[in-house]
Amino acid sequence: MTSAASKSRISRLLVLLAGACAFLFPFYSMVLGSLQSEPSSDPSAVLPDPSGLTLGNYAAINDRVPLFRAVANSGIFTGGVILCTVVFGLLAGYALAQMHFRGRGAVFGTVLLVQLVPFQLLMIPLYVMIVRSYGLADTYLGIILPFAINSTAVFVFRQFFLQLPRELFESARIDGASELAIMLRIATPLCKPALLTTVLLTFIGPWNEFLWPFLVTKDSDMQPLAVALANYIANVAGRAANPYGAILAGACVLAAPAVALFLAFQRRFVSTDLGSGIKG
């Protein structure tokens, strides 16, 4: 019985290990290709000679693209979107979960309906409004505004606040606390899992966003990394000594922050401490 259970466990671990290797192999191949001085399709290149690896591809793309400036632009763009998403998501999510007002159900239904509208459908009117009406082309504000409110974040915070014990909020109201104070001092410290989930889900979108920044930024000093890499691939890569390696180097730079963020916070998705708030 024990032997059979042990064999079953080992089999499951082997299957999971094979799946993990299959999932990680494209990332391994991307990093390896970015470090090779010459492109190679030989299967033996999967285990390369360490002496043949170089950082020359990263130097080559940095010479053609303002890499650090592009990374900074992506950071400002992503950070601004995350800040707006968290602030507005907290306010709207708390109001829809804990406050009672006429039309609350209709507002929440509208939030869900907005998720069905593709961003590409709104791009032309947004471009006319932001670039022509407000004159925000080639500005960080013009890049950030269309992504400032995220209906998914509102939904995540609302669902989380609905799970919190109502006694916490009722007792604070009896003590005379305002709704804003209740949200900041009671609800927000308890919603760290929802906050981390929102930050991680929000990060991927603006960090990898290409089309909208491409439309509103013509100045190369304002373009985020995804746009700068696309311009490099279209205009310069063909003349590079190892264009394949340089493109993979840029892809590694683009993917590294997202991978690092997920690895750092993956264990905290499900961590919470709801019970501690109502002890005693």
ZARO-352174 format. One record per residue: x, y, z of N, C-alpha, C, O in turn; residue in one letter. Coordinates in steps of 0.02 Angstrom, whole numbers, plus 50000, padded with zeros to 5 digits. Each point is the difference from the previous one (the first is absolute). Example, Ala and Ser with C-alpha at 12.3 -4.5 7.8 and 13.67 -1.06 7.14 Angstrom:
// ZARO-352174
506604971650390499555005950000500455006050000500524999950033a;499305005449931500425005950003499615005550037500255005550008s;
//
This chain:
// ZARO-352174
500414994050000499595006050000500435006350000499905004549960m;500594995650087500455005750004500445000549938500135005549975t;500094988750000500424999949940499615002649940500275003849959s;499104994350035499595002349944499895007550004500035003549949a;499844999050112499905007250009500645003949984499975005349970a;500604991950049500645003249987500135000349925500235005149974s;499634989349991500105000049927499545005049965500205003349953k;499174997250072499535004749970500255007250010499945004249956s;500324997250103500265006750014500605001649956500055005549974r;500394989750018500595001149958499795001149928500285004249965i;499224992150012499755000849931499725007049990500125003249948s;499504999350101499725006749995500555005249998499965004949962r;500554994150080500555004850001500385000149934500205005349976l;499894988849994500344999649936499595003549945500285003449957l;499064995750045499575003349950500045007650009500055003749951v;499924998650112500045007250013500685002849980500055005549973l;500484990650040500675002249980500065000549924500305004849975l;499424990449989500025000249927499605006149974500225003349953a;499214998050078499615005949980500365006550014499985004649959g;500364995750099500385006050017500575001149950500125005749979a;500234989050003500555000649952499745002349932500315004249967c;499134993050011499715002049936499795007350001500075003549950a;499674998850108499795007050006500605004750001499975005449971f;500564992650063500585004450009500484999949941500425004549993l;499534990549963500484999549946500005006149953500545002249981f;498875000750000500045006049958500375005850033500355003749966p;499574997150100500365005350035500754998550001500415004549990f;499764989250021500704998149998500305001349931500555002649994y;499084995549954500235001149932500085007449985500475002049965s;499075002250061500055007249988500635002950033500365003849969m;499764994350094500595002650035500644997449967500485003849991v;499524989849990500594997249968500145003449933500585001549984l;498904999649976500105003349936500255007150007500375002449957g;499435001050097500235006850010500745000450019500315005349995s;499974989050028500694999950022500474997149948500614999950011l;499134997549933500424996949949500285005349952499655004649980q;500974994750003500315004749954499764998949928500005004749960s;499814989150024499744998449933499384995650008499994995550042e;499505005749917499404995750005500164992949978500404998849955p;499284996450079500124992949985499354996250006499635000850048s;500244994949903499414995650001500194992850015499584995549996s;501055003450020500244993350016499724997850068500045003850048d;499664990149957499734997850065500525000050056499825000750058p;500814998549925500525000050051500075006850033500315000650053s;499415004749916500045006750029499585000850062500055004950036a;499524990149977499605000350062500454999950061499825003050051v;500744993649946500505000050053500645003149972500454996349980l;499605010350018500555003349966500645000050042499994998650060p;500565002949907500645001050034499995006850035499905005149966d;500194995250099499985006550035500495005149973499875006050004p;500674991849967500495004849973499745003649938500275005249981s;499204992049987499725003349941499445004850015499725003049954g;500114997950110499475004550018500275007150010500565000950023l;499045004049959500235007050003499415004650013499424998349988t;500735007650038499505005250010500005005049942499725005550005l;500604992649940500055004649943499335001949970499925005649976g;499604989850026499345001649972499655005550039499665004249971n;500434995750095499705005350041500345006649986499675005249997y;500994994749994500365006249983499795002549932499955006049989a;499944989349963499825002149932499325003449999499915005149966a;499604992150069499345003250000500005006550040499625004649985i;500804995850066500055006150039500325005749960499855005850012n;500584992449940500305005149957499505002949951500065005849980d;499444990350001499515002149950499365002850030499655004049970r;500204993850090499385002050034500185002950068500424997250035v;499285008549985500125002650068499674995350051499475001550026p;500884993049988499694994550038499805002250070499444998750022l;501025004750013499845002050069499455005250001499585000050045f;500425004549906499475005049996499334996649986499495001950028r;500524993149927499384996449984499744996150060499404999950012a;501064997050026499794996550061499715004850051499504998550032v;500805007549974499745005050046499305002349978499565000950042a;500355000149893499345002049975499484994650015499445001550021n;500744992249968499554994550016499844999950075499434998750020s;501075002650021499895000150072499545005550022499564999050042g;500525007049929499565005650017499294998649976499525001250036i;500424996349903499344998349972499664994750044499425000950019f;500934993749996499714994650039499855002250071499474998450027t;500995005350004499895002350068499405004750005499624999650048g;500315004949904499435004550000499344996349992499515001650034g;500484993549922499394996049990499834996050063499424999750020v;501084997350011499874996150061499745004550056499534998150035i;500775007849973499785004650053499285002049990499604999850046l;500225002249893499315002049985499524994150008499465000750028c;500754993549949499574994150004499854998150072499434998450018t;501085001850025499914998250070499565005150036499554998150037v;500595008349952499615005250035499274999849980499564999650042v;500315000649893499305000049977499674993350012499404999850015f;500984994849980499714993450013499804999250073499474997250014g;500955005250032499824999750071499375004050014499544997650034l;500445008649942499435004350013499354997149972499504999550034l;500534998549902499394997349968499814993250029499414998750011a;501094997050000499854993450028499705000450069499534996250016g;500735008250026499725000750067499295002849997499564997650036y;500335007349922499335003049995499494994849976499444999850026a;500744996149925499544995149973499894994150048499494996649995l;500975002350051499944994350046499675001850066499604996250026a;500575009750002499805001550069499535005950007499715000950054q;500205003149895499555005850004499354998449963500004996849948m;499455005650079499354998849971499745006649970499915005050035h;499974994949900499745005849966499584997749941500074994449976f;499495009950002499554998349945500414999149935500425004149983r;499444990549982500344998649937500654996350007500384999649952g;499764997750109500644996550010500054993949954500534998849971r;498934997550022500014994249956500115001849927500344996549964g;499355009250014500095002249931500725002149987500284998849947a;500025004550103500705002149992500464993949995500454999849958v;499434995250085500414994049996499894996349934500484997349971f;498905002550005499874997049935500375003649944500244996849953g;499805009850052500375003949950500744998350003500334999649948t;499944999550113500704998150008500144993449964500514999349966v;499044995950043500094993649966499935000749925500354996749962l;499195007650016499895000949928500615003149967500164998449943l;500185006150093500595003349971500544995049983500395001049953v;499654993550085500514995049987499904996549933500474996949974q;498935003549999499874996849936500185004349940500004997649944l;500145008850069500165004649945500754999849987500385001850044v;499844996149897500724999849986500305007049995499685004749976p;500934995950048500335006650000500095002649930499975006149989f;500134989549962500105002249931499395003849973500075004349957q;499344994150069499395003449978499995007250024499695004349968l;500644997150087500005006750029500615004149980500055005950018l;500414991149945500635003249988499945006449958500345005050015m;499254995049934499935005949957499705005950038500295005449999i;499134993750035499755005850039500475002250055500055005950015p;500304989450017500495001950051500575004049970500235004950030l;500004993149912500555003649967499785007149983500375004850012y;499034995949961499755006749983499945004450062500195005850000v;499564991350054499895003850061500665001950033500105005850019m;500364989449989500615001250037500515004049960500325004550026i;499764993849910500525003249960499765006649971500355005150005v;499054995049965499775006149967499665004850048500135006049999r;499434991450044499625004550044500425002450059500005005950017s;500374989550015500395001750059500735001649986500345002850042y;499904995549898500705001449983500504996450043500515002950019g;499364990849996500434996150045500444995049963500244995250030l;499885005949906500464995649963500715000950027500195005450021a;500194989249979500695000050024500045002450073500475003650018d;499054994350023500025001450072499834993650037499654995749975t;500615003750086499844994250041499264999850017499694994650002y;500025011250011499295000250016499574997449943499514996550012l;500675005149927499634997649942500044992549992499534996949975g;501035000150045500074992749995499604996650056499704994849989i;500305008250071499714996850059499245000550002499684995250020i;500035010449959499295001450011499534994449977499554998250038l;500534999049902499524994849979499994993850043499534996149998p;501005002850041500054994050042499925001650074500124995650042f;499695010549975499995002150070499484996350041500114998750059a;499334999549911499474996450035499924993149969499894999449940i;500184995550101499974993149977499404996650032499974999250061n;499544998949898499404996950026500144993350034499644998150047s;500874998449931500194993750033500235001250071499834996250045t;500555009249967500225001750068499405001750044499984998150058a;499555005649914499395001650038499644993650021499784999350057v;500174996049897499664993650014500384996150054499684997350046f;500985002449949500404996250049499925003050070499894996350048v;500165010349958499945003150066499294999350028499914998850059f;499595001949898499314999250024499894993050028499734999250054r;500484995749909499904993250023500374998650065499764996450043q;500835006649964500384998950062499675003550059499944997150054f;499845009149936499675003750054499354996750022499805000650058f;499864996149896499384996550017500134994250048499564998050038l;501054999149961500164994450043500215002050070500024995850045q;500125010649965500205002250067499415000050047499445001549979l;500664996950085499445000050048499695006950006500355005050009p;498994995349986499655006450004500065003150070499925006150007r;500204989850044500065002650068500565005150006499965004850039e;500584994249922500565004750001499765007049980500185005050032l;499434995449915499785006449974499455003050044499985006150011f;499564989750013499455002550040500265002950066499775005350022e;500714991350009500275002650063500375006549990499965004550042s;500404996249902500345006349985499515005649987500125005750021a;499324992849946499495005249988499685002250065499855005950010r;500034989350035499725001750065500475004650039499775004450036i;500884994549956500495004250034500075006949967500385004250024d;499274996949921500015006549968500515000949945500135005649978g;500174989049999500505000649947499665001349933499474997449986a;500865006749973499735001349933500154994149954500414995850015s;499235004049929500114994549953500714999949973500294994749991e;499995011349996500695000349975500494997450053500474996449983l;499415005450080500444997550053499934992450008500504996650012a;498905000849982499894992850005500374996449944500324994950012i;499655007949928500334996849943500765000050009500334995049987m;499945010750035500735000750005500284996150059500544997149995l;499115003050063500284997250061499794992850014500354996450036r;499095001449935499764993350014500024995649938500314994650000i;499375007749946499944995849941500664999249962500184994449981a;500175011150009500614999749959500544995550030500304996149963t;499855004450103500524995550028499834992649993500454995850000p;498905002549995499804993049995499994997449929499944994049989l;500125010549962499914997949930500674999249964500035001049939c;500504997350097500654999249968500004994849945500305001149948k;499374993050061499994995249944499675002949937500264999149945p;499185004550064499675003149942500435005449971500025000949939a;500345002850103500445005349976500574997249959500165002649946l;500154992050078500544996849963499754997149934500335000649948l;499094996350054499714997249939499885005449949500154999249941t;499585006450081499865005649955500645002849971500035001449940t;500484999450101500635002849976500324995549948500225002349948v;499794991150066500314995449953499614999549935500304999849946l;499045000050058499604999649939500045006449960499994999949939l;500055005850096500035006449966500695001149969500055003149947t;500474994450085500685001249977500114997449929500325003349959f;499424990850026500134996849936499755004249942500345000749949i;499065002250058499695003749945500415005949977500235000149943g;499885005050100500385005949977500744998549986500295003249956p;500004992050079500714998649988500104997249929500505001649967w;499034994450009500054997249933499615003849947500014998249942n;499655007150079499575003749953500425003149943500525003150012e;499234996049928500365002649941499585005049960500245005449985f;499144992849999499625003849951499855007150022500125004749962l;499624996250100499835006850021500615004550008499995005649974w;500554992250060500605004350002500285001449930500275005449988p;499684989849967500245001149932499615005549965500285003849961f;499074996750053499585005149969500145007050027500005004849963l;500104995850102500035006650031500715002650012500085005750021v;500434990149967500695002350010500384999749934500104994649971t;500105011050005500435000449941500735001650018500454998549962k;499645004550095500685001550025500304993650029499714996950044d;500875001249931500324993750022500185000250074500034994850032s;500085011249996500175000550071499394998750045500094999250061d;499315000649911499404998750039499734993049990499514998150034m;500784998149923499724993449983500194994850052500584999650020q;498944996350003500174994550046500384994549964500105000249940p;500114994950098500454994949975499694995949943500344998449952l;499034999850053499684995949948500005003649933500124996949948a;499755009650052500005003949938500715000849974500124999449940v;500365002050104500705000849979500264993549969500365000349949a;499474994050080500224993649971499684998749933500324997449955l;499045004350038499674999149936500325004349945500094997749944a;500085008450073500345004449952500694997249982500225000549943n;500124996750106500654997049987499934994149952500404999349953y;499114996450059499904994149957499835002249929500234996949952i;499365008350042499785002149934500545003849961500024999449938a;500415004350096500445004649964500754998350005500375001649954n;499844995150099500724999450012500234992750003500574998649981v;499004996950042500234993250015500314996549940500484996250008a;499265005149933500264996749941500735001649985500334996249966g;499925009450059500695002049988500474998250057500595001649997r;499144995250055500424998150057500414993849984499824996149956a;500735003050080500434994149989499634993650017500084995049965a;499545005150088499604994250020499295002550017499845000750059n;499755000749890499345003050014499564995650043499635002550042p;500424990949948499604995450040500185000550073499555000350043y;501094999849972500225000550070499835006750031499825000250058g;500225005249902499835006650027499265000550016499815003050051a;499774994249906499285000050013499834996150063499595002150040i;500744992149968499884996050060500265003650062499714999350054l;500835004449940500255003950056499485005250022499875001050059a;499835002349892499475004850016499404996750031499695002750046g;500134991349930499444996350029500154998150072499545000050042a;501074998249973500184998250069499945006150046499754999450056c;500475006449920499935006150040499275001550013499825002250055v;499764996849894499295001450007499664995150048499555001950038l;500664991749960499674994950040500264999650072499634997850044a;500985004349968500314999050065499615003150058499894996550049a;499885009849948499645002850058499364996250017499854998950058p;499774999149891499384996350012500144993350033499654998150047a;500854998349928500174993550029500245000850072499804996150044v;500625008949968500255001250068499445001750048500004997850057a;499525006349920499455001950043499574994150019499804999350058l;500054996449894499604994150015500374995150046499694997150045f;500955002049944500384995550043500045002650072499994996250048l;500055010549958500075002950067499364999650041500024999350061a;499405001149905499375000650037499524994249989499435000450021f;500794994249947499544994649985499724996750063499434997749999q;500955002150055499774996650061499515004250040499694997550047r;500235008949935499585004450040499315001149970499615004150024r;500234992149922499345000849970499454997950048499485003350004f;500634991350032499474997250041500085001650074499604997950041v;500925005949977500115001650070499535005550022499925005149965s;499764994050091499545005050027499954999150075500224994950026t;499505010050008499944999750073499335002950021499985004550042d;499494993049929499345002850013499794998750072499695004350032l;500484989949994499754998250066500275004550055499665001050051g;500945001749941500305003950053499635006450014500055002950054s;499564999549897499665006450008499404999650046499755005250022g;500004988849993499394999650041500124995950063499524997950033i;501105000949984500144996350063499865004550060500115006049998k;499644990950054499865003850061499335003649994499805003550047g;
//
